[in-house]
Amino acid sequence: MTAVAAAPASLDFHLPAELQAHEPPEARGVDRDGVRMMVSRPFAPPADHTVRDLPTVLRPGDLLVVNTSGTLPAAVNARRPDGSAAALHVSTPLPGLGGPDAAAAGLWLVELRRPAPTATGPFPDDVTGEMLRLPGGGTAELLSRYPGSRRLWIAALRLPRPLAAYLAQHGRPIRYAHVGRDWPLAAYQTVYATEAGSAEMPSAGRPLTPRLITDLVAHGVGVTPLVLHAGVSSLEDHELPPPEPYRVPAETAARVNATRAGGGRVVAVGTTVVRALETVADERGVAHPGRGWADTVVTPERGVRVVDGLLTGWHEPRASHLLILEALAGRPLLEEAYAAAVGRGYLWHEFGDLHLLLPGPR
């Protein structure tokens, strides 16, 4: 069993509260593809765009790689043995048991959360052995902490229905305190999601609309899919992620290799795509098809092998995701971009604005 690694030091900065996006952009009167997008390149100041500019910011021959995992309503109410209320966030099947269909084995990684005034809060107590009562006659037995993690538990889920059907009936999307109320599951889906499996939305792709994807293709920018089912991130505790189920199709690996051979850039839409592609990349920078558990931890020390650019959201101070950005772009470019984003009022989190990193020289 692979333990969660401790996160190396990542970028730290002050994030003003007013820069947290509290609601979907549509609720603010902004279209999905109308959110702001900063473009960061070496030897140039950060440039302000909207996501609709993506077809002209990228070049013909570039390739966008998207994650088609859909978001599960992965938060359910729970009742502890003493009668107190809690929330259970279902993350991924226990690594090593196979893909999402391993639910039949009943062992999942979960996070227990405390009720809080607006959402939920961390639950650091040792609750080994507790049997939680779930809606509809389900239970979750907390067997042990996941090795190396302060927040994740190995749980035996016993549910009256298959997990996806159970969550569809009793679950709701995971949200944190920066989002003040529940929003429907549709607000947490990308338009190209094909199979539900992520505990939290692969949110970098949220602003991509059918209109925008059509414009990208018309401008000669390719779009190709993979799947990585993301687990819970827990914004308050920036651990590196545990292994997550992924699948990189042969066609996607071939397009990645052909793009790079032809001088185009492979641009990942989200850090989940970086993790999946780097898991299947060899030391020569060649991508291979594959499926299983993405256990590659991308850090500045490791670097990247097949990803040339990244479209991503704005990440919290000290977030482990920032290590992926630094591995791609380097600390100086990242520091300049984040200082500019704070100064120019960009919005953070899953309903916020985007950042396109094109570090070159390809």
Secondary structure per residue as TSV (DSSP state, phi and psi in degrees):
chain	resnum	aa	ss	phi	psi
A	1	M	-	360.0	130.3
A	2	T	-	-85.2	126.0
A	3	A	-	-82.9	159.5
A	4	V	-	-74.3	129.3
A	5	A	-	-83.7	152.8
A	6	A	-	-73.2	139.1
A	7	A	-	-77.3	130.4
A	8	P	-	-64.0	169.3
A	9	A	-	-63.4	127.7
A	10	S	-	-119.4	178.5
A	11	L	-	-57.7	132.8
A	12	D	-	-118.6	141.6
A	13	F	-	-165.3	169.8
A	14	H	-	-94.0	124.2
A	15	L	-	-104.3	107.5
A	16	P	-	-61.8	142.5
A	17	A	G	-58.7	-32.1
A	18	E	G	-72.5	-8.3
A	19	L	G	-94.5	7.4
A	20	Q	B	-90.1	126.1
A	21	A	-	-76.0	118.7
A	22	H	-	-93.3	-8.6
A	23	E	S	-156.9	162.6
A	24	P	-	-59.6	149.5
A	25	P	G	-58.8	-31.8
A	26	E	G	-59.2	-33.0
A	27	A	G	-73.1	-15.9
A	28	R	G	-96.9	5.6
A	29	G	T	82.7	19.4
A	30	V	-	-116.3	132.1
A	31	D	-	-64.4	157.6
A	32	R	G	-52.1	-47.8
A	33	D	G	-88.3	11.5
A	34	G	G	-99.8	1.9
A	35	V	S	-69.6	159.8
A	36	R	E	-72.6	153.0
A	37	M	E	-142.1	117.8
A	38	M	E	-88.5	138.0
A	39	V	E	-111.2	123.8
A	40	S	E	-112.9	123.7
A	41	R	-	-132.3	155.6
A	42	P	T	-65.2	148.0
A	43	F	T	62.1	25.8
A	44	A	S	-149.3	144.8
A	45	P	-	-67.7	151.7
A	46	P	-	-56.2	134.0
A	47	A	E	-107.7	138.9
A	48	D	E	-93.5	128.1
A	49	H	E	-139.9	-178.2
A	50	T	E	-112.9	166.1
A	51	V	G	-62.0	-27.4
A	52	R	G	-62.4	-18.4
A	53	D	G	-80.6	-4.6
A	54	L	H	-54.5	-41.7
A	55	P	H	-61.1	-29.3
A	56	T	H	-94.1	-21.7
A	57	V	H	-73.6	-39.7
A	58	L	S	-79.4	170.5
A	59	R	-	-112.3	150.6
A	60	P	T	-54.5	135.1
A	61	G	T	98.0	-14.1
A	62	D	-	-72.9	161.6
A	63	L	E	-133.2	121.7
A	64	L	E	-90.9	131.8
A	65	V	E	-111.7	123.1
A	66	V	E	-114.2	155.2
A	67	N	E	-102.1	114.7
A	68	T	-	-90.8	15.0
A	69	S	E	-67.6	133.9
A	70	G	E	-93.8	160.2
A	71	T	E	-89.4	132.5
A	72	L	-	-87.9	150.6
A	73	P	-	-78.5	77.4
A	74	A	-	-89.7	3.1
A	75	A	E	-102.8	128.7
A	76	V	E	-130.9	151.4
A	77	N	E	-70.0	149.8
A	78	A	E	-142.0	156.9
A	79	R	E	-127.1	124.0
A	80	R	-	-78.3	165.9
A	81	P	T	-57.8	-29.3
A	82	D	T	-83.0	3.7
A	83	G	S	92.5	-7.7
A	84	S	-	-74.7	152.0
A	85	A	E	-85.1	150.0
A	86	A	E	-151.0	173.9
A	87	A	E	-124.9	140.0
A	88	L	E	-112.1	124.8
A	89	H	E	-104.1	115.6
A	90	V	E	-83.4	126.0
A	91	S	E	-101.1	-87.2
A	92	T	E	-137.1	162.5
A	93	P	E	-58.4	155.1
A	94	L	-	-57.8	121.7
A	95	P	T	-53.4	135.4
A	96	G	T	104.7	-13.5
A	97	L	S	-93.5	2.1
A	98	G	-	110.3	-164.7
A	99	G	S	-83.2	-163.8
A	100	P	G	-57.5	-24.5
A	101	D	G	-69.9	-5.6
A	102	A	G	-72.3	5.3
A	103	A	G	-56.2	-26.8
A	104	A	G	-60.4	-27.3
A	105	A	G	-72.4	-21.8
A	106	G	-	83.1	-3.5
A	107	L	E	-102.5	120.8
A	108	W	E	-133.0	154.7
A	109	L	E	-85.8	132.3
A	110	V	E	-136.9	164.1
A	111	E	E	-125.7	132.7
A	112	L	E	-93.7	134.7
A	113	R	E	-128.7	148.9
A	114	R	E	-85.9	144.3
A	115	P	E	-62.2	143.9
A	116	A	-	-140.3	167.3
A	117	P	S	-56.0	-38.8
A	118	T	S	-110.0	-31.5
A	119	A	S	-145.7	-114.7
A	120	T	E	-138.9	163.7
A	121	G	E	-126.2	169.5
A	122	P	E	-61.2	154.5
A	123	F	-	-130.4	90.8
A	124	P	-	-85.0	-6.5
A	125	D	S	-65.9	156.4
A	126	D	-	-83.4	112.8
A	127	V	-	-120.7	29.1
A	128	T	T	-54.2	129.3
A	129	G	T	89.8	-7.9
A	130	E	-	-68.1	142.7
A	131	M	E	-106.5	113.5
A	132	L	E	-92.1	138.4
A	133	R	E	-92.0	131.0
A	134	L	-	-114.0	163.5
A	135	P	G	-59.2	153.2
A	136	G	G	68.9	19.3
A	137	G	G	87.5	9.7
A	138	G	-	-82.4	160.4
A	139	T	E	-138.0	157.9
A	140	A	E	-136.5	116.2
A	141	E	E	-96.8	121.6
A	142	L	E	-85.4	103.6
A	143	L	E	-80.8	-44.2
A	144	S	E	-170.3	161.7
A	145	R	E	-66.4	146.8
A	146	Y	-	-69.7	132.8
A	147	P	T	-52.8	127.4
A	148	G	T	84.0	-4.7
A	149	S	-	-103.7	143.8
A	150	R	S	-93.5	-10.0
A	151	R	S	-125.9	-21.3
A	152	L	E	-98.7	143.4
A	153	W	E	-122.7	147.8
A	154	I	E	-86.6	122.8
A	155	A	E	-127.8	143.9
A	156	A	E	-94.2	109.6
A	157	L	E	-91.9	127.5
A	158	R	E	-121.8	107.6
A	159	L	-	-123.0	151.7
A	160	P	S	-75.9	-11.0
A	161	R	S	-140.6	163.6
A	162	P	-	-53.9	150.6
A	163	L	H	-55.9	-47.6
A	164	A	H	-60.2	-43.3
A	165	A	H	-67.7	-37.7
A	166	Y	H	-64.0	-46.5
A	167	L	H	-66.4	-35.6
A	168	A	H	-59.8	-32.0
A	169	Q	H	-86.4	-38.6
A	170	H	H	-117.0	-10.3
A	171	G	-	-95.9	174.2
A	172	R	B	-147.7	159.7
A	173	P	-	-63.3	143.8
A	174	I	-	-67.0	135.7
A	175	R	-	-144.5	159.5
A	176	Y	-	-117.5	179.1
A	177	A	T	-63.4	-21.4
A	178	H	T	-71.2	-16.3
A	179	V	S	-105.0	114.0
A	180	G	-	-78.0	-12.9
A	181	R	S	-150.8	166.6
A	182	D	-	-71.2	143.9
A	183	W	-	-122.1	153.9
A	184	P	-	-62.4	157.8
A	185	L	G	-56.6	-32.9
A	186	A	G	-59.2	-27.5
A	187	A	G	-69.9	-17.4
A	188	Y	G	-107.7	19.6
A	189	Q	-	-115.6	143.0
A	190	T	-	-78.7	159.5
A	191	V	T	-73.0	-16.4
A	192	Y	T	-107.9	12.5
A	193	A	-	-62.0	134.2
A	194	T	-	-116.7	-23.9
A	195	E	E	-148.6	126.6
A	196	A	E	-70.1	140.4
A	197	G	E	-179.1	-11.1
A	198	S	E	-93.7	134.5
A	199	A	S	-67.9	-35.9
A	200	E	S	-128.8	148.0
A	201	M	-	-60.8	132.7
A	202	P	-	-69.6	83.0
A	203	S	G	-77.4	-15.2
A	204	A	G	-60.6	-28.8
A	205	G	G	-87.4	-2.7
A	206	R	T	-57.4	-40.5
A	207	P	T	-73.8	-7.8
A	208	L	-	-77.7	117.4
A	209	T	-	-106.3	163.7
A	210	P	H	-54.5	-40.0
A	211	R	H	-60.0	-45.0
A	212	L	H	-68.8	-40.7
A	213	I	H	-62.8	-39.9
A	214	T	H	-61.0	-43.8
A	215	D	H	-63.6	-38.5
A	216	L	H	-60.1	-48.6
A	217	V	H	-63.8	-40.2
A	218	A	H	-62.7	-26.9
A	219	H	T	-91.0	7.1
A	220	G	T	87.1	12.6
A	221	V	-	-95.1	124.1
A	222	G	E	-80.5	157.5
A	223	V	E	-134.4	128.8
A	224	T	E	-142.2	149.8
A	225	P	E	-105.2	159.2
A	226	L	E	-146.2	177.5
A	227	V	E	-130.0	129.1
A	228	L	E	-138.8	119.7
A	229	H	-	-86.3	108.1
A	230	A	-	-79.1	141.0
A	231	G	-	-89.0	-169.2
A	232	V	-	-73.5	146.6
A	233	S	-	-105.8	-28.6
A	234	S	-	50.3	88.4
A	235	L	T	-59.3	-23.5
A	236	E	T	-80.8	-12.6
A	237	D	S	-139.9	98.7
A	238	H	-	-87.2	63.4
A	239	E	-	-73.9	155.4
A	240	L	-	-67.4	149.9
A	241	P	-	-73.1	147.7
A	242	P	-	-74.2	173.4
A	243	P	-	-56.0	143.3
A	244	E	E	-131.1	144.3
A	245	P	E	-66.9	137.3
A	246	Y	E	-143.4	165.1
A	247	R	E	-152.4	121.0
A	248	V	E	-111.5	109.9
A	249	P	-	-66.2	156.7
A	250	A	H	-59.0	-41.1
A	251	E	H	-62.5	-38.9
A	252	T	H	-67.1	-45.4
A	253	A	H	-59.4	-41.4
A	254	A	H	-64.9	-40.1
A	255	R	H	-68.7	-36.6
A	256	V	H	-60.4	-48.3
A	257	N	H	-65.9	-41.0
A	258	A	H	-66.3	-38.8
A	259	T	H	-61.3	-47.9
A	260	R	H	-67.8	-37.9
A	261	A	H	-64.4	-31.0
A	262	G	T	-89.2	4.7
A	263	G	T	90.2	2.0
A	264	G	-	-81.8	171.2
A	265	R	-	-109.0	137.0
A	266	V	E	-93.0	113.7
A	267	V	E	-110.8	115.2
A	268	A	E	-80.6	135.4
A	269	V	E	-96.2	89.4
A	270	G	S	103.7	154.3
A	271	T	H	-68.4	-23.9
A	272	T	H	-64.3	-36.8
A	273	V	H	-68.1	-40.2
A	274	V	H	-57.7	-46.4
A	275	R	H	-62.6	-43.5
A	276	A	H	-65.5	-47.4
A	277	L	H	-65.3	-40.3
A	278	E	H	-70.7	-24.1
A	279	T	H	-66.9	-34.2
A	280	V	S	-99.7	5.0
A	281	A	B	-90.7	135.7
A	282	D	-	-90.7	-180.0
A	283	E	T	-68.9	-15.1
A	284	R	T	-87.0	-1.9
A	285	G	S	81.4	29.0
A	286	V	-	-108.5	130.3
A	287	A	B	-88.0	143.1
A	288	H	-	-124.7	150.5
A	289	P	-	-65.7	153.4
A	290	G	E	-176.4	164.7
A	291	R	E	-153.2	157.3
A	292	G	E	142.7	-130.9
A	293	W	E	-116.4	118.1
A	294	A	E	-76.0	108.6
A	295	D	-	-117.6	8.1
A	296	T	-	-71.0	130.5
A	297	V	-	-107.1	111.9
A	298	V	-	-87.8	118.0
A	299	T	-	-130.5	166.8
A	300	P	T	-59.0	-33.1
A	301	E	T	-67.2	-38.3
A	302	R	T	-76.4	-44.1
A	303	G	-	79.6	-174.3
A	304	V	-	-119.7	155.6
A	305	R	S	-117.2	-34.4
A	306	V	S	-127.3	-5.3
A	307	V	-	-97.8	127.1
A	308	D	-	-105.7	-17.5
A	309	G	E	-155.6	165.7
A	310	L	E	-147.1	127.5
A	311	L	E	-102.0	119.7
A	312	T	E	-149.2	166.8
A	313	G	E	-81.5	-173.9
A	314	W	-	-97.6	126.9
A	315	H	-	-101.9	151.4
A	316	E	-	-65.4	157.9
A	317	P	T	-53.8	135.1
A	318	R	T	69.6	7.7
A	319	A	-	-64.0	140.7
A	320	S	T	-64.2	-25.3
A	321	H	H	-59.3	-29.5
A	322	L	H	-64.0	-23.7
A	323	L	H	-64.6	-35.2
A	324	I	H	-65.0	-43.8
A	325	L	H	-62.6	-41.5
A	326	E	H	-67.2	-35.7
A	327	A	H	-61.6	-34.4
A	328	L	H	-82.0	-45.1
A	329	A	H	-111.5	-16.0
A	330	G	-	87.9	153.4
A	331	R	H	-65.3	-43.7
A	332	P	H	-58.8	-45.6
A	333	L	H	-63.2	-38.9
A	334	L	H	-66.8	-43.9
A	335	E	H	-62.0	-41.8
A	336	E	H	-63.0	-43.0
A	337	A	H	-65.6	-43.8
A	338	Y	H	-70.5	-34.6
A	339	A	H	-64.2	-41.5
A	340	A	H	-66.2	-40.2
A	341	A	H	-63.6	-42.2
A	342	V	H	-65.6	-44.5
A	343	G	H	-66.7	-29.7
A	344	R	T	-97.9	4.3
A	345	G	T	77.4	28.7
A	346	Y	-	-65.4	153.8
A	347	L	-	-103.2	141.8
A	348	W	B	-97.4	168.2
A	349	H	S	79.9	-173.5
A	350	E	T	-66.1	-22.3
A	351	F	T	-104.6	17.5
A	352	G	S	-99.5	-152.8
A	353	D	-	-93.5	177.1
A	354	L	E	-119.6	165.1
A	355	H	E	-135.5	122.8
A	356	L	E	-106.9	114.6
A	357	L	E	-100.3	119.7
A	358	L	-	-126.7	78.9
A	359	P	-	-72.6	-14.8
A	360	G	-	73.5	-176.9
A	361	P	-	-90.5	5.1
A	362	R	-	-63.2	360.0
